[in-house]
Amino acid sequence: MLLSFGLILLCQLVGEAVAHGLGLPVPGPVIGLVLCVLLLAVRDRCRTVMPAELRDGTFEASGLGLLGNLSLLFIPAGVGVIQRLDVLSVNVVPILVAILVSTGAGLAVTALVFSAVARLMDQRDPAVVAGADPAVATRADPAVATRANSAVATRADSATEERADA
């Protein structure tokens, strides 16, 4: 378990060093998280050369234990905010404006991305989409419905053949 926590902290340390050393606008812990994911990907490909703690699930258990107690890590930040209520009270309007604007911007961007993805999905041929409903395709375009019906029939025929072979 010590090795697992050490590797997690080492990934964060290397991420911080890379972010500060290269002057990247990305936070060090984010780079550390990417490094940790890369470490796990390498571990899955080279299981035989990795230490036992990386192979037996201890790394995952350590990470889950850390996540389970993550709320404790916010206590120092909360205490710091309470200690600086004087600064908070002076800047309450800019803070509220920043919170409201960033929340609105986040919602707007999410809605725009969702709309764009929905439009892209609507442009796809329903016959290509797995499980396309021919009834829905019929209302849109009869030619598409024919292709969708053919695709459904082909899948049904292949499923019947597989059951017959078994």
C-alpha positions in Angstrom: 0.0 0.0 0.0 2.9 2.3 0.7 4.2 1.8 -2.8 0.8 2.6 -4.2 0.5 5.9 -2.3 4.1 6.7 -3.2 3.3 6.2 -6.9 0.2 8.4 -6.7 2.2 11.2 -5.0 5.1 10.7 -7.4 2.8 11.1 -10.4 1.5 14.4 -8.8 5.0 15.6 -8.1 6.2 14.9 -11.6 3.1 16.6 -13.0 3.8 19.7 -10.8 7.5 19.7 -12.0 6.5 19.4 -15.6 3.8 22.1 -15.3 6.2 24.6 -13.6 9.3 23.6 -15.5 7.7 24.0 -18.9 5.4 26.9 -17.9 2.3 25.0 -19.0 -1.1 26.5 -18.3 -2.3 23.1 -17.1 -2.3 22.4 -13.4 0.3 20.0 -12.2 -2.2 17.5 -10.6 -4.0 17.2 -14.0 -0.7 16.3 -15.7 0.0 13.9 -12.7 -3.4 12.3 -13.3 -2.6 11.7 -17.0 0.8 10.2 -15.9 -1.1 7.9 -13.5 -3.4 6.8 -16.3 -0.4 6.1 -18.5 1.2 4.2 -15.7 -1.9 2.0 -15.5 -2.0 1.5 -19.2 1.7 0.4 -19.2 0.9 -1.9 -16.2 -1.9 -3.6 -18.1 0.4 -4.3 -21.1 3.5 -5.3 -19.1 2.0 -7.1 -16.1 4.9 -9.5 -15.6 7.6 -6.9 -15.0 5.5 -4.7 -12.6 5.7 -5.0 -8.8 3.1 -7.2 -7.1 1.3 -4.2 -5.6 0.5 -3.0 -9.1 -0.8 -6.4 -10.2 -2.9 -7.5 -7.3 -5.3 -4.6 -7.1 -3.6 -2.8 -4.2 -3.0 0.3 -6.3 -6.8 0.5 -7.1 -7.7 -0.1 -3.4 -5.3 2.6 -2.3 -6.8 5.0 -4.8 -10.4 4.1 -3.8 -9.4 4.6 -0.1 -8.0 8.0 -0.9 -11.2 8.9 -2.8 -13.3 7.7 0.1 -11.7 10.2 2.4 -11.3 13.0 -0.1 -13.7 15.2 1.8 -11.3 15.4 4.7 -8.8 17.1 2.4 -11.2 20.0 1.9 -11.2 20.9 5.6 -8.0 23.0 5.5 -9.4 25.0 2.6 -12.7 25.5 4.5 -10.8 26.7 7.6 -8.8 29.0 5.4 -12.0 30.6 4.0 -13.4 31.0 7.5 -10.2 32.6 8.7 -10.4 35.1 5.9 -14.1 36.1 6.1 -13.0 39.8 6.1 -11.6 39.4 2.6 -14.6 37.4 1.5 -17.1 40.0 2.8 -15.3 42.8 0.9 -15.3 40.8 -2.3 -18.7 39.2 -2.1 -20.2 40.9 -5.2 -17.3 40.0 -7.5 -17.3 36.4 -6.2 -21.1 36.0 -6.7 -20.8 37.5 -10.2 -18.0 35.1 -11.1 -20.0 32.2 -9.7 -23.1 33.1 -11.6 -21.3 33.9 -14.9 -19.2 30.8 -14.9 -22.2 28.6 -14.0 -24.2 30.2 -16.9 -21.3 29.8 -19.3 -20.9 26.2 -18.3 -24.6 25.5 -18.9 -24.5 27.3 -22.2 -21.5 25.4 -23.5 -23.0 22.1 -22.3 -26.2 22.9 -24.2 -24.4 23.9 -27.3 -22.2 20.8 -27.3 -25.3 18.7 -26.7 -27.1 20.3 -29.6 -24.2 19.9 -31.9 -23.8 16.2 -31.1 -27.6 15.7 -31.4 -27.5 17.3 -34.9 -24.5 15.1 -35.9 -26.3 12.0 -34.7 -29.5 13.0 -36.6 -27.4 13.3 -39.8 -26.2 9.7 -39.6 -28.0 7.0 -41.6 -30.3 5.1 -39.2 -29.5 1.9 -41.1 -25.9 2.2 -40.0 -26.8 2.9 -36.3 -27.0 -0.4 -34.5 -30.6 -1.1 -33.4 -32.2 1.5 -35.7 -35.9 1.5 -35.4 -37.4 1.1 -38.9 -40.7 2.7 -37.8 -38.8 5.9 -36.9 -36.8 5.8 -40.2 -40.1 5.4 -42.2 -41.4 8.7 -41.0 -38.2 10.4 -42.0 -37.4 8.9 -45.4 -38.8 5.8 -47.1 -35.5 5.0 -48.7 -33.8 5.1 -45.4 -36.5 2.9 -43.9 -35.9 0.2 -46.6 -32.2 0.2 -45.7 -33.0 0.0 -42.0 -35.4 -2.9 -42.6 -32.8 -4.7 -44.6 -30.2 -4.2 -41.8 -32.6 -5.4 -39.1 -33.6 -8.4 -41.3 -29.9 -9.3 -41.9 -29.2 -9.1 -38.1 -32.2 -11.4 -37.4 -31.1 -13.9 -40.1 -27.5 -14.1 -38.8 -28.8 -14.5 -35.2 -31.1 -17.4 -36.4 -28.2 -19.0 -38.2 -26.0 -18.8 -35.1 -28.7 -20.5 -33.0 -29.1 -23.2 -35.6 -25.3 -23.8 -35.6 -25.2 -24.1 -31.8 
